[in-house]
Amino acid sequence: MSIAVLRTEARLFRREPGAVFWILLFPTLLLVILGSIPSFRQPQDSLGGLRTIDAYVPVAVLLGLIVGGLQSMPQSLTGYRERGILRRMRTTPVRPGSVLAAHMVVFGVASLASALLVLVVGRLAFGVHLPKQLAGYALALLPAVLVSLALGSVVSALSRTTKMAGAVGSAVFFPAMFCAGVWLPVQAMPRLLARIVGYSPFGAAAQALNRAAAGHWPGWSHLGVLAVWILLLTGAAGRWFRWE
């Protein structure tokens, strides 16, 4: 991957206020809104004694990953292909693969920055404890970022136009948010539903992050689910992606 290409993509990302807002700021803004509700700052028996705001920190972390991987990156890549930018790159020393790699790095770093901002604001504004198992949290967060980028690459591969990328991304976006616990935290789900959701990429990521936040090592079953999804989605993206 060319450093010049990476710098260019990072500069272009900073010039997209929509992407910056939805990836970097929206998850934290959602957390602040939820934390402003008094009842969400009270312990809940249904959450095992956690406050609702405590349960929503990992959810907000995953939300930034989902927005970056499923909404922003596919439309950006598909736009490059739709305008013929990737095709014209074949005649230059810069390979189209460098653009794909740079996109994944830029959106991956943005997702991690969003996660860090959520953790800091949650701690400072609402007294949410930082993850008690930091190494385990980082171990769970890394494959969560990779699986979001791999899924976004599949969306890019299946979409011929930016409009199609938006439609396909939205079709995957809402189930992904449900599995991550946006509407109902995984801890509050019925046991059978939580088990089913745990086989999805973001459901497994949510449960791994929850365990690390509570001070436990992420379950190897959850990490294994994430690893399988990364392999499957990466293989599918590599098979179906077209530069033209």
PyRosetta script that sets phi, psi and omega in degrees:
from pyrosetta import init, pose_from_sequence

init()
pose = pose_from_sequence("MSIAVLRTEARLFRREPGAVFWILLFPTLLLVILGSIPSFRQPQDSLGGLRTIDAYVPVAVLLGLIVGGLQSMPQSLTGYRERGILRRMRTTPVRPGSVLAAHMVVFGVASLASALLVLVVGRLAFGVHLPKQLAGYALALLPAVLVSLALGSVVSALSRTTKMAGAVGSAVFFPAMFCAGVWLPVQAMPRLLARIVGYSPFGAAAQALNRAAAGHWPGWSHLGVLAVWILLLTGAAGRWFRWE")
pose.set_psi(1, 129.8)
pose.set_omega(1, -178.9)
pose.set_phi(2, -74.8)
pose.set_psi(2, 134.0)
pose.set_omega(2, 177.3)
pose.set_phi(3, -64.4)
pose.set_psi(3, -36.3)
pose.set_omega(3, 179.4)
pose.set_phi(4, -63.3)
pose.set_psi(4, -40.9)
pose.set_omega(4, 178.4)
pose.set_phi(5, -65.1)
pose.set_psi(5, -41.8)
pose.set_omega(5, 179.2)
pose.set_phi(6, -61.9)
pose.set_psi(6, -43.5)
pose.set_omega(6, 178.7)
pose.set_phi(7, -63.1)
pose.set_psi(7, -41.3)
pose.set_omega(7, 179.9)
pose.set_phi(8, -63.4)
pose.set_psi(8, -44.7)
pose.set_omega(8, -179.6)
pose.set_phi(9, -66.6)
pose.set_psi(9, -36.5)
pose.set_omega(9, 176.9)
pose.set_phi(10, -65.0)
pose.set_psi(10, -39.4)
pose.set_omega(10, 178.3)
pose.set_phi(11, -66.1)
pose.set_psi(11, -41.9)
pose.set_omega(11, 178.6)
pose.set_phi(12, -65.3)
pose.set_psi(12, -37.0)
pose.set_omega(12, 178.3)
pose.set_phi(13, -62.5)
pose.set_psi(13, -43.2)
pose.set_omega(13, -179.6)
pose.set_phi(14, -63.9)
pose.set_psi(14, -23.0)
pose.set_omega(14, 180.0)
pose.set_phi(15, -87.2)
pose.set_psi(15, 1.4)
pose.set_omega(15, 179.2)
pose.set_phi(16, -104.9)
pose.set_psi(16, 92.2)
pose.set_omega(16, -176.6)
pose.set_phi(17, -61.7)
pose.set_psi(17, -31.4)
pose.set_omega(17, 179.1)
pose.set_phi(18, -63.4)
pose.set_psi(18, -48.0)
pose.set_omega(18, -179.8)
pose.set_phi(19, -64.5)
pose.set_psi(19, -42.8)
pose.set_omega(19, 179.8)
pose.set_phi(20, -60.8)
pose.set_psi(20, -43.9)
pose.set_omega(20, -178.6)
pose.set_phi(21, -65.8)
pose.set_psi(21, -52.9)
pose.set_omega(21, -172.2)
pose.set_phi(22, -69.7)
pose.set_psi(22, -31.9)
pose.set_omega(22, 179.7)
pose.set_phi(23, -85.8)
pose.set_psi(23, -50.6)
pose.set_omega(23, -171.8)
pose.set_phi(24, -84.9)
pose.set_psi(24, -38.6)
pose.set_omega(24, -169.3)
pose.set_phi(25, -105.6)
pose.set_psi(25, -34.7)
pose.set_omega(25, -174.4)
pose.set_phi(26, -60.4)
pose.set_psi(26, -45.3)
pose.set_omega(26, 179.2)
pose.set_phi(27, -57.9)
pose.set_psi(27, -41.2)
pose.set_omega(27, 178.5)
pose.set_phi(28, -68.4)
pose.set_psi(28, -39.9)
pose.set_omega(28, 177.8)
pose.set_phi(29, -61.3)
pose.set_psi(29, -42.1)
pose.set_omega(29, 177.4)
pose.set_phi(30, -61.6)
pose.set_psi(30, -41.5)
pose.set_omega(30, 179.0)
pose.set_phi(31, -62.7)
pose.set_psi(31, -40.9)
pose.set_omega(31, 179.3)
pose.set_phi(32, -64.6)
pose.set_psi(32, -41.3)
pose.set_omega(32, 178.7)
pose.set_phi(33, -62.1)
pose.set_psi(33, -46.7)
pose.set_omega(33, 180.0)
pose.set_phi(34, -65.7)
pose.set_psi(34, -39.5)
pose.set_omega(34, -179.7)
pose.set_phi(35, -68.8)
pose.set_psi(35, -17.7)
pose.set_omega(35, 178.6)
pose.set_phi(36, -79.8)
pose.set_psi(36, -8.6)
pose.set_omega(36, 177.6)
pose.set_phi(37, -85.5)
pose.set_psi(37, 116.7)
pose.set_omega(37, -174.4)
pose.set_phi(38, -54.1)
pose.set_psi(38, -41.8)
pose.set_omega(38, -177.2)
pose.set_phi(39, -65.6)
pose.set_psi(39, -23.3)
pose.set_omega(39, 179.5)
pose.set_phi(40, -77.3)
pose.set_psi(40, -7.5)
pose.set_omega(40, 177.9)
pose.set_phi(41, -104.4)
pose.set_psi(41, 15.2)
pose.set_omega(41, 178.6)
pose.set_phi(42, -111.4)
pose.set_psi(42, 142.1)
pose.set_omega(42, 178.5)
pose.set_phi(43, -58.2)
pose.set_psi(43, 142.3)
pose.set_omega(43, -178.8)
pose.set_phi(44, -121.9)
pose.set_psi(44, 129.2)
pose.set_omega(44, 178.2)
pose.set_phi(45, -62.1)
pose.set_psi(45, -35.4)
pose.set_omega(45, -178.2)
pose.set_phi(46, -67.5)
pose.set_psi(46, -16.5)
pose.set_omega(46, 179.2)
pose.set_phi(47, -107.8)
pose.set_psi(47, 18.1)
pose.set_omega(47, 179.2)
pose.set_phi(48, 69.6)
pose.set_psi(48, 31.5)
pose.set_omega(48, 179.8)
pose.set_phi(49, 90.9)
pose.set_psi(49, -7.2)
pose.set_omega(49, 176.4)
pose.set_phi(50, -75.1)
pose.set_psi(50, 156.4)
pose.set_omega(50, 168.5)
pose.set_phi(51, -81.0)
pose.set_psi(51, 155.5)
pose.set_omega(51, 178.6)
pose.set_phi(52, -59.6)
pose.set_psi(52, -38.8)
pose.set_omega(52, -179.7)
pose.set_phi(53, -64.5)
pose.set_psi(53, -33.5)
pose.set_omega(53, 176.4)
pose.set_phi(54, -63.5)
pose.set_psi(54, -42.4)
pose.set_omega(54, -177.8)
pose.set_phi(55, -69.2)
pose.set_psi(55, -25.2)
pose.set_omega(55, -175.6)
pose.set_phi(56, -88.2)
pose.set_psi(56, -8.3)
pose.set_omega(56, 177.3)
pose.set_phi(57, -63.6)
pose.set_psi(57, -51.0)
pose.set_omega(57, 175.6)
pose.set_phi(58, -61.0)
pose.set_psi(58, -32.0)
pose.set_omega(58, 178.0)
pose.set_phi(59, -64.1)
pose.set_psi(59, -45.6)
pose.set_omega(59, 179.0)
pose.set_phi(60, -65.0)
pose.set_psi(60, -35.5)
pose.set_omega(60, 175.6)
pose.set_phi(61, -59.4)
pose.set_psi(61, -47.5)
pose.set_omega(61, -179.2)
pose.set_phi(62, -69.6)
pose.set_psi(62, -29.4)
pose.set_omega(62, -178.8)
pose.set_phi(63, -61.6)
pose.set_psi(63, -41.5)
pose.set_omega(63, 177.5)
pose.set_phi(64, -61.8)
pose.set_psi(64, -38.6)
pose.set_omega(64, 178.7)
pose.set_phi(65, -65.8)
pose.set_psi(65, -41.8)
pose.set_omega(65, -177.3)
pose.set_phi(66, -66.3)
pose.set_psi(66, -44.5)
pose.set_omega(66, -179.9)
pose.set_phi(67, -62.7)
pose.set_psi(67, -45.4)
pose.set_omega(67, -179.0)
pose.set_phi(68, -64.7)
pose.set_psi(68, -44.6)
pose.set_omega(68, -175.4)
pose.set_phi(69, -76.8)
pose.set_psi(69, -37.9)
pose.set_omega(69, -171.0)
pose.set_phi(70, -101.9)
pose.set_psi(70, -20.0)
pose.set_omega(70, -177.5)
pose.set_phi(71, -111.6)
pose.set_psi(71, -53.2)
pose.set_omega(71, -171.9)
pose.set_phi(72, -79.1)
pose.set_psi(72, -52.6)
pose.set_omega(72, -175.3)
pose.set_phi(73, -63.0)
pose.set_psi(73, -45.0)
pose.set_omega(73, -179.8)
pose.set_phi(74, -60.8)
pose.set_psi(74, -40.5)
pose.set_omega(74, -179.0)
pose.set_phi(75, -68.3)
pose.set_psi(75, -35.7)
pose.set_omega(75, 178.1)
pose.set_phi(76, -66.5)
pose.set_psi(76, -48.1)
pose.set_omega(76, -179.5)
pose.set_phi(77, -66.0)
pose.set_psi(77, -43.0)
pose.set_omega(77, -179.7)
pose.set_phi(78, -65.0)
pose.set_psi(78, -35.6)
pose.set_omega(78, 176.1)
pose.set_phi(79, -62.6)
pose.set_psi(79, -39.4)
pose.set_omega(79, 176.6)
pose.set_phi(80, -61.1)
pose.set_psi(80, -44.1)
pose.set_omega(80, -179.4)
pose.set_phi(81, -69.5)
pose.set_psi(81, -40.4)
pose.set_omega(81, -177.9)
pose.set_phi(82, -64.1)
pose.set_psi(82, -36.0)
pose.set_omega(82, -179.3)
pose.set_phi(83, -87.1)
pose.set_psi(83, 2.0)
pose.set_omega(83, 177.0)
pose.set_phi(84, 80.0)
pose.set_psi(84, 11.7)
pose.set_omega(84, -178.0)
pose.set_phi(85, -66.2)
pose.set_psi(85, -42.4)
pose.set_omega(85, -179.6)
pose.set_phi(86, -66.7)
pose.set_psi(86, -36.5)
pose.set_omega(86, 179.8)
pose.set_phi(87, -65.5)
pose.set_psi(87, -42.8)
pose.set_omega(87, -179.3)
pose.set_phi(88, -68.3)
pose.set_psi(88, -26.4)
pose.set_omega(88, 179.8)
pose.set_phi(89, -66.9)
pose.set_psi(89, -21.0)
pose.set_omega(89, -179.6)
pose.set_phi(90, -64.2)
pose.set_psi(90, -19.9)
pose.set_omega(90, -179.2)
pose.set_phi(91, -95.9)
pose.set_psi(91, 4.8)
pose.set_omega(91, -179.7)
pose.set_phi(92, -118.4)
pose.set_psi(92, 166.9)
pose.set_omega(92, 177.0)
pose.set_phi(93, -64.5)
pose.set_psi(93, -20.4)
pose.set_omega(93, 179.1)
pose.set_phi(94, -81.2)
pose.set_psi(94, 120.3)
pose.set_omega(94, -177.9)
pose.set_phi(95, -86.5)
pose.set_psi(95, 147.3)
pose.set_omega(95, 177.5)
pose.set_phi(96, -57.0)
pose.set_psi(96, -31.3)
pose.set_omega(96, 178.7)
pose.set_phi(97, -61.3)
pose.set_psi(97, -28.3)
pose.set_omega(97, 177.7)
pose.set_phi(98, -66.7)
pose.set_psi(98, -36.1)
pose.set_omega(98, 178.7)
pose.set_phi(99, -66.2)
pose.set_psi(99, -43.6)
pose.set_omega(99, 178.7)
pose.set_phi(100, -61.2)
pose.set_psi(100, -45.8)
pose.set_omega(100, 179.6)
pose.set_phi(101, -63.1)
pose.set_psi(101, -41.0)
pose.set_omega(101, -179.9)
pose.set_phi(102, -64.9)
pose.set_psi(102, -40.7)
pose.set_omega(102, 176.6)
pose.set_phi(103, -58.5)
pose.set_psi(103, -45.6)
pose.set_omega(103, -177.4)
pose.set_phi(104, -65.1)
pose.set_psi(104, -38.4)
pose.set_omega(104, 178.2)
pose.set_phi(105, -66.6)
pose.set_psi(105, -46.8)
pose.set_omega(105, -177.1)
pose.set_phi(106, -62.2)
pose.set_psi(106, -48.9)
pose.set_omega(106, -177.9)
pose.set_phi(107, -72.7)
pose.set_psi(107, -30.5)
pose.set_omega(107, 175.4)
pose.set_phi(108, -66.3)
pose.set_psi(108, -44.0)
pose.set_omega(108, 178.2)
pose.set_phi(109, -65.3)
pose.set_psi(109, -40.2)
pose.set_omega(109, 178.1)
pose.set_phi(110, -61.6)
pose.set_psi(110, -39.9)
pose.set_omega(110, 178.9)
pose.set_phi(111, -65.3)
pose.set_psi(111, -40.5)
pose.set_omega(111, 177.9)
pose.set_phi(112, -67.2)
pose.set_psi(112, -38.1)
pose.set_omega(112, 177.3)
pose.set_phi(113, -64.3)
pose.set_psi(113, -38.6)
pose.set_omega(113, 176.8)
pose.set_phi(114, -62.0)
pose.set_psi(114, -43.0)
pose.set_omega(114, 179.4)
pose.set_phi(115, -62.4)
pose.set_psi(115, -42.9)
pose.set_omega(115, 179.7)
pose.set_phi(116, -63.5)
pose.set_psi(116, -41.5)
pose.set_omega(116, 179.6)
pose.set_phi(117, -63.3)
pose.set_psi(117, -40.9)
pose.set_omega(117, 177.9)
pose.set_phi(118, -60.9)
pose.set_psi(118, -45.8)
pose.set_omega(118, -178.6)
pose.set_phi(119, -63.8)
pose.set_psi(119, -42.1)
pose.set_omega(119, -178.4)
pose.set_phi(120, -67.3)
pose.set_psi(120, -47.4)
pose.set_omega(120, -179.5)
pose.set_phi(121, -66.0)
pose.set_psi(121, -39.9)
pose.set_omega(121, 177.4)
pose.set_phi(122, -59.9)
pose.set_psi(122, -39.5)
pose.set_omega(122, 179.8)
pose.set_phi(123, -71.0)
pose.set_psi(123, -48.8)
pose.set_omega(123, -173.8)
pose.set_phi(124, -74.7)
pose.set_psi(124, -37.6)
pose.set_omega(124, -173.9)
pose.set_phi(125, -88.9)
pose.set_psi(125, -32.5)
pose.set_omega(125, -172.1)
pose.set_phi(126, -128.8)
pose.set_psi(126, 6.8)
pose.set_omega(126, 176.4)
pose.set_phi(127, 68.3)
pose.set_psi(127, 24.2)
pose.set_omega(127, 177.2)
pose.set_phi(128, -71.3)
pose.set_psi(128, 128.9)
pose.set_omega(128, -179.2)
pose.set_phi(129, -65.6)
pose.set_psi(129, 140.5)
pose.set_omega(129, 172.2)
pose.set_phi(130, -66.5)
pose.set_psi(130, 156.2)
pose.set_omega(130, -179.4)
pose.set_phi(131, -51.6)
pose.set_psi(131, 129.1)
pose.set_omega(131, -178.1)
pose.set_phi(132, -74.4)
pose.set_psi(132, -21.2)
pose.set_omega(132, 176.2)
pose.set_phi(133, -118.2)
pose.set_psi(133, 82.6)
pose.set_omega(133, -173.9)
pose.set_phi(134, -62.7)
pose.set_psi(134, -42.0)
pose.set_omega(134, -179.8)
pose.set_phi(135, -64.0)
pose.set_psi(135, -42.3)
pose.set_omega(135, 178.1)
pose.set_phi(136, -66.1)
pose.set_psi(136, -36.3)
pose.set_omega(136, 178.3)
pose.set_phi(137, -64.0)
pose.set_psi(137, -44.7)
pose.set_omega(137, 178.0)
pose.set_phi(138, -63.9)
pose.set_psi(138, -38.9)
pose.set_omega(138, 179.4)
pose.set_phi(139, -64.1)
pose.set_psi(139, -35.6)
pose.set_omega(139, 178.6)
pose.set_phi(140, -78.2)
pose.set_psi(140, -34.0)
pose.set_omega(140, -176.4)
pose.set_phi(141, -70.5)
pose.set_psi(141, -37.0)
pose.set_omega(141, -177.7)
pose.set_phi(142, -61.1)
pose.set_psi(142, -53.1)
pose.set_omega(142, 177.5)
pose.set_phi(143, -65.5)
pose.set_psi(143, -26.6)
pose.set_omega(143, 176.2)
pose.set_phi(144, -64.1)
pose.set_psi(144, -41.4)
pose.set_omega(144, 175.9)
pose.set_phi(145, -63.9)
pose.set_psi(145, -44.9)
pose.set_omega(145, -178.4)
pose.set_phi(146, -63.2)
pose.set_psi(146, -39.5)
pose.set_omega(146, -178.6)
pose.set_phi(147, -70.4)
pose.set_psi(147, -33.2)
pose.set_omega(147, 177.1)
pose.set_phi(148, -67.7)
pose.set_psi(148, -39.8)
pose.set_omega(148, 178.5)
pose.set_phi(149, -69.4)
pose.set_psi(149, -38.5)
pose.set_omega(149, 178.1)
pose.set_phi(150, -64.8)
pose.set_psi(150, -41.8)
pose.set_omega(150, 178.2)
pose.set_phi(151, -66.3)
pose.set_psi(151, -39.1)
pose.set_omega(151, 175.9)
pose.set_phi(152, -63.5)
pose.set_psi(152, -34.5)
pose.set_omega(152, 177.3)
pose.set_phi(153, -66.5)
pose.set_psi(153, -35.9)
pose.set_omega(153, 176.6)
pose.set_phi(154, -66.0)
pose.set_psi(154, -42.9)
pose.set_omega(154, 176.8)
pose.set_phi(155, -58.8)
pose.set_psi(155, -42.2)
pose.set_omega(155, 178.0)
pose.set_phi(156, -63.3)
pose.set_psi(156, -40.2)
pose.set_omega(156, -178.6)
pose.set_phi(157, -66.2)
pose.set_psi(157, -34.2)
pose.set_omega(157, -176.2)
pose.set_phi(158, -85.7)
pose.set_psi(158, -8.5)
pose.set_omega(158, -172.5)
pose.set_phi(159, -108.9)
pose.set_psi(159, 125.4)
pose.set_omega(159, 179.2)
pose.set_phi(160, -87.4)
pose.set_psi(160, -25.0)
pose.set_omega(160, -178.6)
pose.set_phi(161, -131.8)
pose.set_psi(161, 165.3)
pose.set_omega(161, 178.6)
pose.set_phi(162, -66.0)
pose.set_psi(162, -33.8)
pose.set_omega(162, 177.6)
pose.set_phi(163, -64.0)
pose.set_psi(163, -41.6)
pose.set_omega(163, 178.1)
pose.set_phi(164, -66.8)
pose.set_psi(164, -37.2)
pose.set_omega(164, 178.5)
pose.set_phi(165, -62.6)
pose.set_psi(165, -39.8)
pose.set_omega(165, 177.5)
pose.set_phi(166, -65.0)
pose.set_psi(166, -40.3)
pose.set_omega(166, -179.1)
pose.set_phi(167, -68.8)
pose.set_psi(167, -47.6)
pose.set_omega(167, -179.9)
pose.set_phi(168, -65.4)
pose.set_psi(168, -41.9)
pose.set_omega(168, 178.9)
pose.set_phi(169, -61.3)
pose.set_psi(169, -40.1)
pose.set_omega(169, 179.0)
pose.set_phi(170, -67.6)
pose.set_psi(170, -36.0)
pose.set_omega(170, 179.8)
pose.set_phi(171, -63.5)
pose.set_psi(171, -31.8)
pose.set_omega(171, 178.6)
pose.set_phi(172, -89.8)
pose.set_psi(172, -28.1)
pose.set_omega(172, -173.2)
pose.set_phi(173, -60.4)
pose.set_psi(173, -48.5)
pose.set_omega(173, -174.3)
pose.set_phi(174, -70.3)
pose.set_psi(174, -42.9)
pose.set_omega(174, 173.1)
pose.set_phi(175, -61.3)
pose.set_psi(175, -35.7)
pose.set_omega(175, 178.4)
pose.set_phi(176, -63.6)
pose.set_psi(176, -41.8)
pose.set_omega(176, 178.3)
pose.set_phi(177, -64.1)
pose.set_psi(177, -39.2)
pose.set_omega(177, 178.2)
pose.set_phi(178, -62.5)
pose.set_psi(178, -46.4)
pose.set_omega(178, -178.9)
pose.set_phi(179, -64.5)
pose.set_psi(179, -31.8)
pose.set_omega(179, 178.0)
pose.set_phi(180, -73.7)
pose.set_psi(180, -17.4)
pose.set_omega(180, 176.7)
pose.set_phi(181, 100.4)
pose.set_psi(181, 20.9)
pose.set_omega(181, -177.5)
pose.set_phi(182, -62.5)
pose.set_psi(182, -42.9)
pose.set_omega(182, -179.0)
pose.set_phi(183, -88.6)
pose.set_psi(183, -30.6)
pose.set_omega(183, 179.4)
pose.set_phi(184, -147.1)
pose.set_psi(184, 111.1)
pose.set_omega(184, -179.6)
pose.set_phi(185, -53.5)
pose.set_psi(185, 145.6)
pose.set_omega(185, -176.9)
pose.set_phi(186, -57.0)
pose.set_psi(186, -34.2)
pose.set_omega(186, -179.0)
pose.set_phi(187, -63.6)
pose.set_psi(187, -26.4)
pose.set_omega(187, -177.9)
pose.set_phi(188, -94.5)
pose.set_psi(188, -3.8)
pose.set_omega(188, -179.7)
pose.set_phi(189, -73.8)
pose.set_psi(189, 149.0)
pose.set_omega(189, 170.5)
pose.set_phi(190, -56.1)
pose.set_psi(190, 150.3)
pose.set_omega(190, -172.5)
pose.set_phi(191, -56.5)
pose.set_psi(191, -43.2)
pose.set_omega(191, -178.9)
pose.set_phi(192, -64.6)
pose.set_psi(192, -43.8)
pose.set_omega(192, 179.7)
pose.set_phi(193, -63.8)
pose.set_psi(193, -42.3)
pose.set_omega(193, 179.2)
pose.set_phi(194, -62.8)
pose.set_psi(194, -35.8)
pose.set_omega(194, 178.6)
pose.set_phi(195, -68.2)
pose.set_psi(195, -41.0)
pose.set_omega(195, 178.4)
pose.set_phi(196, -65.1)
pose.set_psi(196, -46.5)
pose.set_omega(196, -180.0)
pose.set_phi(197, -60.8)
pose.set_psi(197, -30.9)
pose.set_omega(197, -179.2)
pose.set_phi(198, -63.7)
pose.set_psi(198, -14.6)
pose.set_omega(198, 177.0)
pose.set_phi(199, -90.0)
pose.set_psi(199, -5.7)
pose.set_omega(199, 175.1)
pose.set_phi(200, -87.7)
pose.set_psi(200, 157.2)
pose.set_omega(200, -176.8)
pose.set_phi(201, -60.8)
pose.set_psi(201, -44.4)
pose.set_omega(201, -176.4)
pose.set_phi(202, -84.0)
pose.set_psi(202, -23.5)
pose.set_omega(202, 171.7)
pose.set_phi(203, -67.5)
pose.set_psi(203, -42.9)
pose.set_omega(203, 177.1)
pose.set_phi(204, -64.8)
pose.set_psi(204, -39.8)
pose.set_omega(204, 179.1)
pose.set_phi(205, -64.3)
pose.set_psi(205, -41.9)
pose.set_omega(205, 179.6)
pose.set_phi(206, -61.2)
pose.set_psi(206, -43.6)
pose.set_omega(206, -178.4)
pose.set_phi(207, -69.8)
pose.set_psi(207, -35.8)
pose.set_omega(207, 177.1)
pose.set_phi(208, -65.8)
pose.set_psi(208, -43.0)
pose.set_omega(208, 178.7)
pose.set_phi(209, -65.7)
pose.set_psi(209, -39.0)
pose.set_omega(209, 179.2)
pose.set_phi(210, -61.8)
pose.set_psi(210, -42.6)
pose.set_omega(210, -180.0)
pose.set_phi(211, -64.6)
pose.set_psi(211, -42.3)
pose.set_omega(211, -179.4)
pose.set_phi(212, -68.0)
pose.set_psi(212, -37.2)
pose.set_omega(212, 178.7)
pose.set_phi(213, -63.4)
pose.set_psi(213, -33.1)
pose.set_omega(213, -179.5)
pose.set_phi(214, -81.8)
pose.set_psi(214, -5.2)
pose.set_omega(214, 177.3)
pose.set_phi(215, 103.2)
pose.set_psi(215, 5.1)
pose.set_omega(215, 179.6)
pose.set_phi(216, -101.6)
pose.set_psi(216, 158.2)
pose.set_omega(216, 174.2)
pose.set_phi(217, -73.9)
pose.set_psi(217, 137.2)
pose.set_omega(217, 179.3)
pose.set_phi(218, -54.6)
pose.set_psi(218, 139.4)
pose.set_omega(218, -179.3)
pose.set_phi(219, -61.7)
pose.set_psi(219, 135.9)
pose.set_omega(219, 180.0)
pose.set_phi(220, -64.5)
pose.set_psi(220, -26.4)
pose.set_omega(220, 177.2)
pose.set_phi(221, -65.6)
pose.set_psi(221, -40.5)
pose.set_omega(221, 178.6)
pose.set_phi(222, -67.4)
pose.set_psi(222, -44.0)
pose.set_omega(222, 177.8)
pose.set_phi(223, -64.0)
pose.set_psi(223, -35.9)
pose.set_omega(223, 177.5)
pose.set_phi(224, -65.4)
pose.set_psi(224, -41.2)
pose.set_omega(224, 176.6)
pose.set_phi(225, -60.0)
pose.set_psi(225, -44.4)
pose.set_omega(225, 178.8)
pose.set_phi(226, -62.1)
pose.set_psi(226, -42.3)
pose.set_omega(226, -179.3)
pose.set_phi(227, -62.9)
pose.set_psi(227, -41.7)
pose.set_omega(227, 179.4)
pose.set_phi(228, -63.8)
pose.set_psi(228, -44.8)
pose.set_omega(228, 179.2)
pose.set_phi(229, -62.6)
pose.set_psi(229, -40.3)
pose.set_omega(229, 178.9)
pose.set_phi(230, -60.7)
pose.set_psi(230, -45.0)
pose.set_omega(230, -179.7)
pose.set_phi(231, -64.6)
pose.set_psi(231, -45.6)
pose.set_omega(231, -178.2)
pose.set_phi(232, -65.0)
pose.set_psi(232, -45.9)
pose.set_omega(232, -176.8)
pose.set_phi(233, -70.5)
pose.set_psi(233, -38.3)
pose.set_omega(233, 177.8)
pose.set_phi(234, -63.9)
pose.set_psi(234, -42.8)
pose.set_omega(234, 177.7)
pose.set_phi(235, -62.8)
pose.set_psi(235, -41.9)
pose.set_omega(235, 179.5)
pose.set_phi(236, -65.1)
pose.set_psi(236, -42.7)
pose.set_omega(236, 179.9)
pose.set_phi(237, -63.8)
pose.set_psi(237, -42.6)
pose.set_omega(237, 178.9)
pose.set_phi(238, -63.9)
pose.set_psi(238, -32.9)
pose.set_omega(238, -178.1)
pose.set_phi(239, -76.9)
pose.set_psi(239, -39.1)
pose.set_omega(239, -171.3)
pose.set_phi(240, -98.4)
pose.set_psi(240, -15.4)
pose.set_omega(240, -174.6)
pose.set_phi(241, -69.5)
pose.set_psi(241, 136.6)
pose.set_omega(241, 178.3)
pose.set_phi(242, -125.2)
pose.set_psi(242, 138.5)
pose.set_omega(242, -179.5)
pose.set_phi(243, -81.6)
pose.set_psi(243, -15.8)
pose.set_omega(243, -178.6)
pose.set_phi(244, -124.1)
pose.dump_pdb("model.pdb")
